[in-house]
Amino acid sequence: MQKITRDLIYSIARHSNWRGQSIAAWFRKERIYANTTAWIRFMQLLLLVLGGGFIVSGVVFFFAYNWADMHKFLKLGLIELMLLAVTVLAVFTTWTKLVKNLLLLAATMLVGVLFAVYGQIYQTGANAYDFFLGWTVFVLLWVLAARFQPLWVIFMALINTTFILYVQQVATGLAFPVALDVLFGVNAVAVLVWEVLYSKGMISRFGKWFPRLVALAALVYITLSMILFMFDTYSSGDRGLCFGLAAVGFIVGIWYGYSHRDLFYLSVIPFCVIIVGAAGIIKLAGSDPVGVFLLACVFVVGSITLLIRNIIQINRKWHGTV
């Protein structure tokens, strides 16, 4: 039996006299539209997130204000005690899965605070990337076990930050655009892993903001890399790798957008192409830079107009509405 989806309902409505009010009522019944219970759950989640964030922030500011008056064992002991308490509550209580995941999220932030306090007390002299690398490694098991999208976002931010600091402090000979290509690959692989796990039913698609956020980061990296390769002198091999990765990523993203009816990729990827195209026009600036900038502005305005028009047409074709 075919699953009844929003798109199917819109298709039926276009070829019948089914009124909009009845469609909206059906959506509320099937929990496609948020009802009172859904809004209450949202407010509970929001307050839990804010409460956890304020607690972690309070811990940080507490140490910052009382730093000079506290013994080093007291500093480390308090953080370790809070970390242990939060972890025990997350593992051994019968609270809901959401509350446990939020506790693991708070524990993840406390691990970072513990590393920062330890480095400040003993002045280890380690590079900044060592701090973020240790933080990333020590929370890996929680990230794998929780299957909680906010925790995945923090983990991906730690990975990106660790690599950026590693390039700045250790691998200083690596060209910055090449580092951006590596970051593009890391984030693209993360999106692919998420999609594979979802297709196998190992994770639930509770919103699409995590893969979209990571995909957006990957597209920003590769777009910036292409622009840098256009304006600076680098080896042809590195330049070819960059544009090759961009071509593969853009093609796969467009294919995914059409096959899964996802307007996100059909909007963001062409916008990245527009940015690169405008940068290419500016690169041609010679004796008449004013004219070239004017041409670039006309290109951007015209391209974005066509993109919006195309997205509206695709959305109307898929959903029967703008």
N, C-alpha and C positions, 0 to 999 in steps of 0.2 A: 504493500500500500504506500502510495506517495505521501511524503510528509507535507502537511499544509504549512506553507511559509507565507511571509508577508508579500513576496512577489507574486505568488499564486493568487492570493486574495485580490491584489491589485488587478491582475489579469482578468479574474472573474468579474470584478466591479466594472471594468471597461466594457464588457460585453453583456451586461445585465442592468437591471434597475435597482441594484443594491445601493442603498443610500449611504452617504458618508457617516451619518450618525450611527447606523447599524454596524458599519465597519469598525468605527472607533470603539463601540461597545464590545464587539468581538475581540478586538485587540486587547482591551482591558481584561476581558475574561481569560484570555490565553496568556496574560502577563507580558504581552509585547509592549503595551503602554504601562507606565508605572501607575500603580494604585496607591491607596493610603498606606497599606502595609509596606510596599516597596519604599516609599518615601521615609517611613519610620526606620526601616532597616538602613537606609542611606544615612540618615541623621545619626543613628547609633554608630555606624562605621566612621563617620566624619568625626564625631566626638571622641571615639577611641583613638583615632589617628592623632588628633590634636592633643589629647591627653598624654599619649606616649611621647609625642614630640616635645611637649612642654617639660615632661619629666627628664628626658635626656638633656634638653637645653638647660634645665635647672641644675643638673649635675655638673655640666660643663662650667656654668657661671659660678657655681658654688666653689669649685676648685680654683677658678680664676681669681675670685675675690679673697679667698682665705689661703692662698698658696704659700705665702711667706710664713704663716703661723702654724702650718701643719707639718708634722713629721713625715718623712718619706714612706715609712711603713704604714702610717695612717692613710696617706693618699692612695697607695696601692691596695691596702686592705679594704677600704670602703668600696672602691670600684669592683674589686673581685667579689666582695660580698653581694653587691647589687647584681653583678653578672651571674653569680651562682643562683641567687634567689629567682631572678627572671627566668633563667634556663630551667630550673626545677619546676616552676609554675607552668612553663610551656610544655614540659614533657610529662609530668606526673599528675596533672589535674584532669578533671573531667569537663573542663570548660569547652566551649564550642571551638571548632577548628579555626574560625576567624580570629578569635581572641588569642589562641595559641600562636597563630602566625604573626599577629601584631606583637606579641611578647618576643618572638624570635627576631622580629625586626628591631625592637628596642635593644635586644641582646647584641645584635650585629653592630649597632651604633656604639654600644658600650665597649665592645672589643676595640674599636678605633680609639675611643677615649683612653682605654687602658694602655695601648701602645704609645699614644702621645704622651701620657703622663710618665710612663717608664723612660721614654727617650729624653724627656725634659729633666727628670731626676738624675739620671746617670750620665747624661751627655755622651751617648754612645758614639757620636760622630758619624753615624750611618747616613747615607743619602736618603733623600725624601722618598725615592722610589722603594727603598727597603721597607719603609713604614707601610706604604700602601700594599706592597707585595705580601708582607706578613699578614696584614689585615685581610687581604683577599683569600689567602690560603686557609686561615683559621676559621673563616665563615663558610667555606666551600660545602661542608657536609650539611649545614643548615639550609643552604640554598637548594641543594639537591633534594633534601627531605621535605622541605616545606611546600614546594610547588605554589609559591605565592608571588604574584607578579611584582608588587612593590619591592620585595626582596631581590627579585631578579634584576630590577632596574638598578638598585644600589650595587649589586654585584657587577653588572656591566659597567657602571660608572667607575668602580674600583679598578677593573681591568683596563679601561681606557686611560684612566689617570696614571696607573702604574707604568704603562708603556710609554706615555708621553714624557713622564719624568725620567724614565730609563734612557730615552733618546736624548734628552737634554743634559743628563748628568753622566752617562756612561758611554753610550753609542753616539758620541758627538759627530762622528764622521758620516753618519747616515743622513742622507738628504731629507729635508723636511717633507717634500712631496711624496717621497717613497714611504716615509713613516705614515703619512696619511693614507697611502694605498694599503698598508698593513692594517691600519685601523678599519678601513673599509672592509677588508676581508674578514677581520674578526667579527665585526658587527653583522655582516652578511651571513656568515656561518651561524651566528646565534639565531638569526631569523629563520634560516633553513631548519635548524634543529628544532626550533619551536613548532614550525609547521609540520615537520615529520612526526613529532610527538603528538601533536593534536590529531593528525590523520590516523594515528594508531590508537586513539582514544586514551592516551596516557595522561593527558592534561585536558582540562575543560577550558573552552573559550569564553571566559568570563570577561567580556569586553575585548577589544582588539588594540588597546592602547599600548601594551608592551611591545608587540612586534612592530607596530607602526612607529613608536618612539625610537626603537633601535634601528629600524630601516631608515628613518629620517636622519639619524646620526650618520649612518653609513653613506647616505646620499650627499650629505653636507661634506663629509671627508673627501669623497671622490670628486665632487664638483670643485672644491677648493684646490685639490691636487691638480686637476686639469688646467685651471686658471694659472696656477704657479708655473706649470710646465710651459704654458704659452708665453709667459712674460719673462722668464729667466732661462739661462742656459744650463741645460742638463744633458746627460748622455741620451742618445737616441733609444737605447735599450730601455732605460727607465721610463722615457716618455711613451714608448710603444706599450710597455706593460700597463701604464696608467690608463691610456685610452682603450686598450684591450679589455681591461677589467671593467671600465665604465660601459663599454659596448655590451659585454656579457650581462652585467648587472641590470642595465636598462632594458635589454631585450627580455630577460627573465621576469623583471618586474612588470613590464607591459603585458606579457603573456599571462602572468598570474592575475593581473587586474581584470583582463577580459574573461579569463576562464572562471574566475571566482566572483565576478561582478563586484570588484573592489575599486571604488573611485579614488581611493587614496593614492594608489600607485599611478593611476591614469592622470592624476593631477600633479603630483609632486615630481615625477620623472620628467615630463615635458617642461615643467618650470625650471628644472636643473639644466635642461638642454637650452632653454631660452637664456639663462644666465651665462652659460658657456658661449653661446652664440654672440651675445652682447659684448662679452669680454674679447672675443675674436675680432669683432668690428672695431673696438677701441684699440686693439693691438695694431690695426692698420693705420692708425693716426700718423700722418706725416706732415706735409706742408700745410694742411688744412685741418687742424684738430677740432675746430668748432664744427665744421661740417660733418666730421666723423662722429662726434658726440651727438649731433642732431640725428644722424642716421641711426645710431644705436638706440636713442630714445624712441624714434619712430618704430624701429624693429621690436623693442620691448613692448610698447603699447599695443601694436598690431598683433604680436604673437600672443600676448596674454588675452586679448579680446577674442581671438580665434580659439584659444584653449578653453576659455570659459564657455563660449558658445558650444563647442564640441562636448564639453562635460555635461552641459544642460541637456543637449540632445540625447546623449547616452543615458543619462538618468531618466529622462522621459521615456525612452525606449524600454528600459529595464523595469521601471516602477510605475509608469503611466502618470507621473507627476513631476513637477520641477522642484 
